[in-house]
């Protein structure tokens, strides 16, 4: 008996569910279809059947309108300040107008930012800066130390010429003495020199004649030598001074100075020559005439007695 009642209740529930579902479909579904299609219910059902048989065409999705800033409680000024320029340009663009390829590229580069838009071209260097000469080292920085040597006589004779020689060796050798004649007194040392060097010889009691160029470019292949012909003008001990200068654009920078003492000796003949040179020419002439007359008178007396 209970089983039969249960079956009857189940059948009654199924009938109630079917009747309620049919009522809901009649109340809601037919009205919406009629309103959207604008056709009566029978025609809408026919249209729905034909639409089901026809191929489905997907319409372009329309952009969903974003909620206004005021609707979510955000001030419009804050939205404008936070929005990038690219967003403003997109909002300002006319709706529906297709963007060209250049505009799309520009918008993409703007959104990506300067660091991601691509390699940044290197700034062009002006021609004046590119061709500007590099600063040259000073004359003092260009000096290098090399061996030097000079040769002068210890003694000299009055009115008799002698030679003075100075040598610089920038070939890498340890001495410059091998470039000297070797007939006098040789003094060796070192000096700082530049690319061009001037060597001067001076002495108050000497007549000096240069036998080589005073300014020479230092050679890395052979020794540089300076020579002078010197004549003593008076007896005694006198100094000869050798001065070395570095040359830079006609500017002489002193590098080193050498001083030698030469003893000038005077012989008997040289004394007579020295007396003649130092005496007044008129007195020399009168003395010569007097000597000639005295000799003439002596000869006349000698031959007159015979």
C-alpha positions in Angstrom: 0.0 0.0 0.0 2.8 2.4 0.9 4.6 1.6 -2.3 1.5 2.4 -4.4 1.1 5.8 -2.6 4.8 6.6 -3.3 4.4 5.9 -7.0 1.2 8.0 -7.2 3.0 10.9 -5.4 6.0 10.7 -7.8 3.6 10.7 -10.9 1.7 13.7 -9.4 5.0 15.6 -8.8 6.1 15.0 -12.4 2.8 16.2 -13.8 3.0 19.4 -11.6 6.6 20.1 -12.8 5.7 19.7 -16.4 2.6 21.9 -16.2 4.6 24.6 -14.3 7.4 24.5 -16.8 5.0 24.9 -19.7 3.4 27.9 -18.0 6.7 29.5 -17.5 7.7 29.0 -21.1 4.4 30.5 -22.3 4.8 33.5 -20.0 8.4 34.5 -20.7 9.9 33.0 -23.9 7.2 33.8 -26.5 6.9 37.5 -25.4 10.7 38.2 -25.6 11.0 36.6 -29.1 8.0 38.6 -30.3 9.4 41.9 -28.9 12.9 41.4 -30.4 11.7 40.3 -33.8 8.6 42.5 -34.1 6.5 39.6 -35.5 3.5 37.8 -34.1 4.0 34.6 -32.1 3.3 32.2 -35.0 5.5 34.1 -37.4 8.2 34.4 -34.7 8.2 30.7 -34.3 8.5 30.2 -38.0 11.3 32.8 -38.1 13.1 31.0 -35.3 12.9 27.7 -37.2 14.3 29.3 -40.4 17.0 31.0 -38.3 18.0 27.7 -36.8 18.3 26.2 -40.3 20.3 29.2 -41.8 24.1 29.5 -41.2 24.9 31.5 -38.1 26.8 34.8 -38.8 28.7 36.3 -35.9 28.3 40.0 -35.7 31.1 42.3 -34.8 31.4 42.7 -31.1 30.6 46.2 -30.1 32.9 47.9 -27.6 31.6 47.7 -24.1 31.1 51.1 -22.6 33.2 51.7 -19.6 31.6 53.1 -16.5 31.9 56.9 -15.9 34.5 57.9 -13.4 31.8 59.6 -11.3 29.9 56.3 -11.1 32.7 54.6 -9.3 33.6 57.5 -7.1 36.8 58.7 -8.8 37.1 62.4 -9.7 37.4 63.2 -13.4 40.5 65.4 -12.9 42.4 62.5 -11.2 41.6 60.3 -14.2 42.9 62.9 -16.7 46.1 63.4 -14.7 46.7 59.6 -14.5 45.9 58.9 -18.1 48.9 58.9 -20.5 49.1 61.0 -23.5 48.5 58.0 -25.7 45.1 57.3 -24.0 44.1 60.9 -24.5 45.0 60.7 -28.1 42.9 57.5 -28.4 39.9 59.1 -26.7 40.2 62.2 -28.9 40.3 60.1 -32.0 37.0 60.0 -33.9 35.1 56.8 -33.1 34.8 54.4 -36.0 37.6 56.0 -38.1 40.2 53.4 -39.0 43.8 54.1 -37.9 46.5 54.1 -40.5 49.6 51.9 -40.2 51.8 55.0 -39.3 49.3 56.0 -36.5 49.2 52.5 -35.1 53.0 52.4 -35.1 53.2 55.8 -33.4 50.7 54.7 -30.8 52.6 51.5 -30.2 55.9 53.3 -29.7 54.3 55.8 -27.4 52.8 53.1 -25.2 56.0 51.1 -25.1 57.9 54.2 -23.9 61.3 55.6 -25.1 63.3 52.8 -23.5 61.4 50.0 -25.4 60.5 51.6 -28.7 63.8 50.6 -30.3 67.5 51.4 -30.3 68.2 55.1 -29.7 70.4 56.7 -32.3 73.8 57.9 -31.0 74.1 61.7 -30.9 76.0 63.1 -33.8 79.4 64.5 -32.9 80.0 67.9 -34.4 82.8 68.1 -37.0 84.6 70.8 -34.9 84.8 68.5 -31.9 85.8 65.4 -34.0 88.6 67.2 -35.7 89.9 69.1 -32.6 93.7 68.4 -32.2 94.8 66.5 -29.1 96.8 68.5 -26.6 100.6 68.1 -27.3 103.0 67.3 -24.4 105.1 70.2 -23.1 108.7 70.6 -24.0 109.8 69.5 -20.5 107.8 66.2 -21.0 109.5 65.5 -24.3 113.1 65.7 -22.9 115.2 62.6 -22.7 118.6 61.9 -21.1 121.5 61.0 -23.4 125.3 60.9 -23.1 127.3 64.0 -24.1 131.0 64.7 -24.4 133.3 67.7 -25.3 136.9 68.2 -26.1 139.1 71.3 -25.4 142.9 71.8 -25.1 144.3 72.5 -21.6 146.9 74.9 -23.1 147.0 77.1 -26.2 149.3 79.5 -27.9 148.7 83.1 -28.6 147.3 83.8 -32.0 147.3 80.1 -32.9 143.9 78.5 -33.6 142.7 75.3 -31.9 139.6 73.2 -32.2 136.7 72.7 -29.7 134.2 69.8 -30.3 130.9 68.9 -28.6 129.0 65.7 -29.2 125.5 64.2 -28.4 124.8 60.5 -28.8 121.0 59.7 -29.0 121.5 56.3 -30.8 121.3 54.3 -27.6 125.1 54.1 -27.0 126.4 54.7 -23.5 129.1 57.2 -24.5 129.5 60.1 -26.9 133.3 60.3 -26.7 133.9 58.2 -29.8 132.6 61.1 -31.9 135.4 63.4 -30.7 138.9 63.7 -32.4 140.7 62.6 -29.3 143.6 65.1 -29.5 142.7 67.2 -26.4 141.1 66.8 -23.0 137.8 65.0 -23.1 135.0 65.5 -20.6 132.0 63.2 -20.5 128.5 63.5 -18.9 124.8 63.4 -19.5 122.2 66.0 -20.5 118.5 66.2 -21.2 117.8 67.0 -24.8 114.7 67.6 -27.1 114.1 67.0 -30.7 116.1 70.1 -31.7 119.2 71.3 -29.8 121.4 74.4 -30.0 124.9 74.4 -28.6 126.8 77.7 -28.1 130.5 78.3 -27.4 131.6 81.6 -25.8 134.8 83.1 -24.3 135.7 86.7 -23.5 139.4 86.4 -24.7 138.8 84.2 -27.7 137.9 84.6 -31.3 135.4 81.9 -32.1 134.3 80.8 -35.6 131.6 78.1 -35.9 132.4 75.2 -38.2 129.0 73.5 -38.0 125.3 74.5 -37.6 124.4 75.8 -34.2 120.9 74.3 -34.2 120.6 70.6 -35.1 117.9 68.0 -35.1 118.9 65.1 -32.8 119.5 62.0 -34.9 118.7 58.5 -33.7 121.1 57.0 -36.3 124.4 58.8 -35.6 126.0 61.2 -33.2 125.5 65.0 -33.5 128.7 67.0 -33.3 129.4 70.8 -33.0 132.8 72.2 -34.0 134.5 75.6 -33.5 137.8 77.1 -34.5 139.1 79.1 -31.6 142.0 81.6 -31.4 143.3 83.1 -28.1 143.5 86.9 -28.1 145.5 87.3 -24.9 147.9 85.3 -22.7 146.8 83.8 -19.4 144.1 81.4 -18.2 140.7 82.0 -19.8 137.4 80.2 -19.7 135.5 78.6 -22.5 131.8 78.1 -21.8 129.6 75.5 -23.7 125.8 76.0 -23.3 123.2 73.5 -24.4 119.6 74.7 -25.3 116.4 72.8 -26.2 114.6 74.5 -29.1 110.8 74.6 -29.4 109.2 77.0 -32.0 112.3 79.3 -31.9 112.2 79.3 -28.1 115.5 78.3 -26.4 115.3 76.5 -23.0 118.7 76.1 -21.2 119.5 72.4 -20.5 123.1 72.3 -19.3 126.3 74.4 -19.2 130.0 73.2 -19.3 132.9 75.4 -18.4 136.6 74.7 -19.3 139.7 76.7 -18.5 142.3 77.1 -21.2 145.8 78.4 -20.3 147.2 80.5 -23.2 151.0 80.5 -23.4 153.1 83.1 -25.3 156.5 82.2 -26.9 159.3 84.7 -27.9 158.0 85.1 -31.4 154.5 85.3 -30.1 155.6 88.0 -27.7 156.9 90.1 -30.6 153.6 89.5 -32.5 151.6 90.3 -29.4 153.6 93.5 -28.9 153.1 94.5 -32.5 149.4 93.8 -32.2 149.0 95.7 -29.0 151.2 98.7 -29.8 150.2 101.8 -31.7 150.8 101.4 -35.4 152.4 104.9 -35.7 154.9 104.1 -33.0 155.7 100.8 -34.7 156.2 102.6 -38.0 158.5 105.2 -36.4 160.4 102.5 -34.6 160.9 100.6 -37.8 162.1 103.8 -39.7 164.5 104.6 -36.8 165.9 101.2 -36.8 166.4 101.4 -40.6 168.1 104.8 -40.4 170.3 103.6 -37.6 171.4 100.6 -39.6 172.1 102.8 -42.7 174.3 105.2 -40.7 176.2 102.3 -39.2 176.9 100.9 -42.7 178.1 104.2 -44.1 180.5 104.7 -41.2 181.8 101.2 -41.6 182.5 101.5 -45.3 183.8 105.1 -44.9 186.7 104.1 -42.7 187.9 101.7 -45.3 
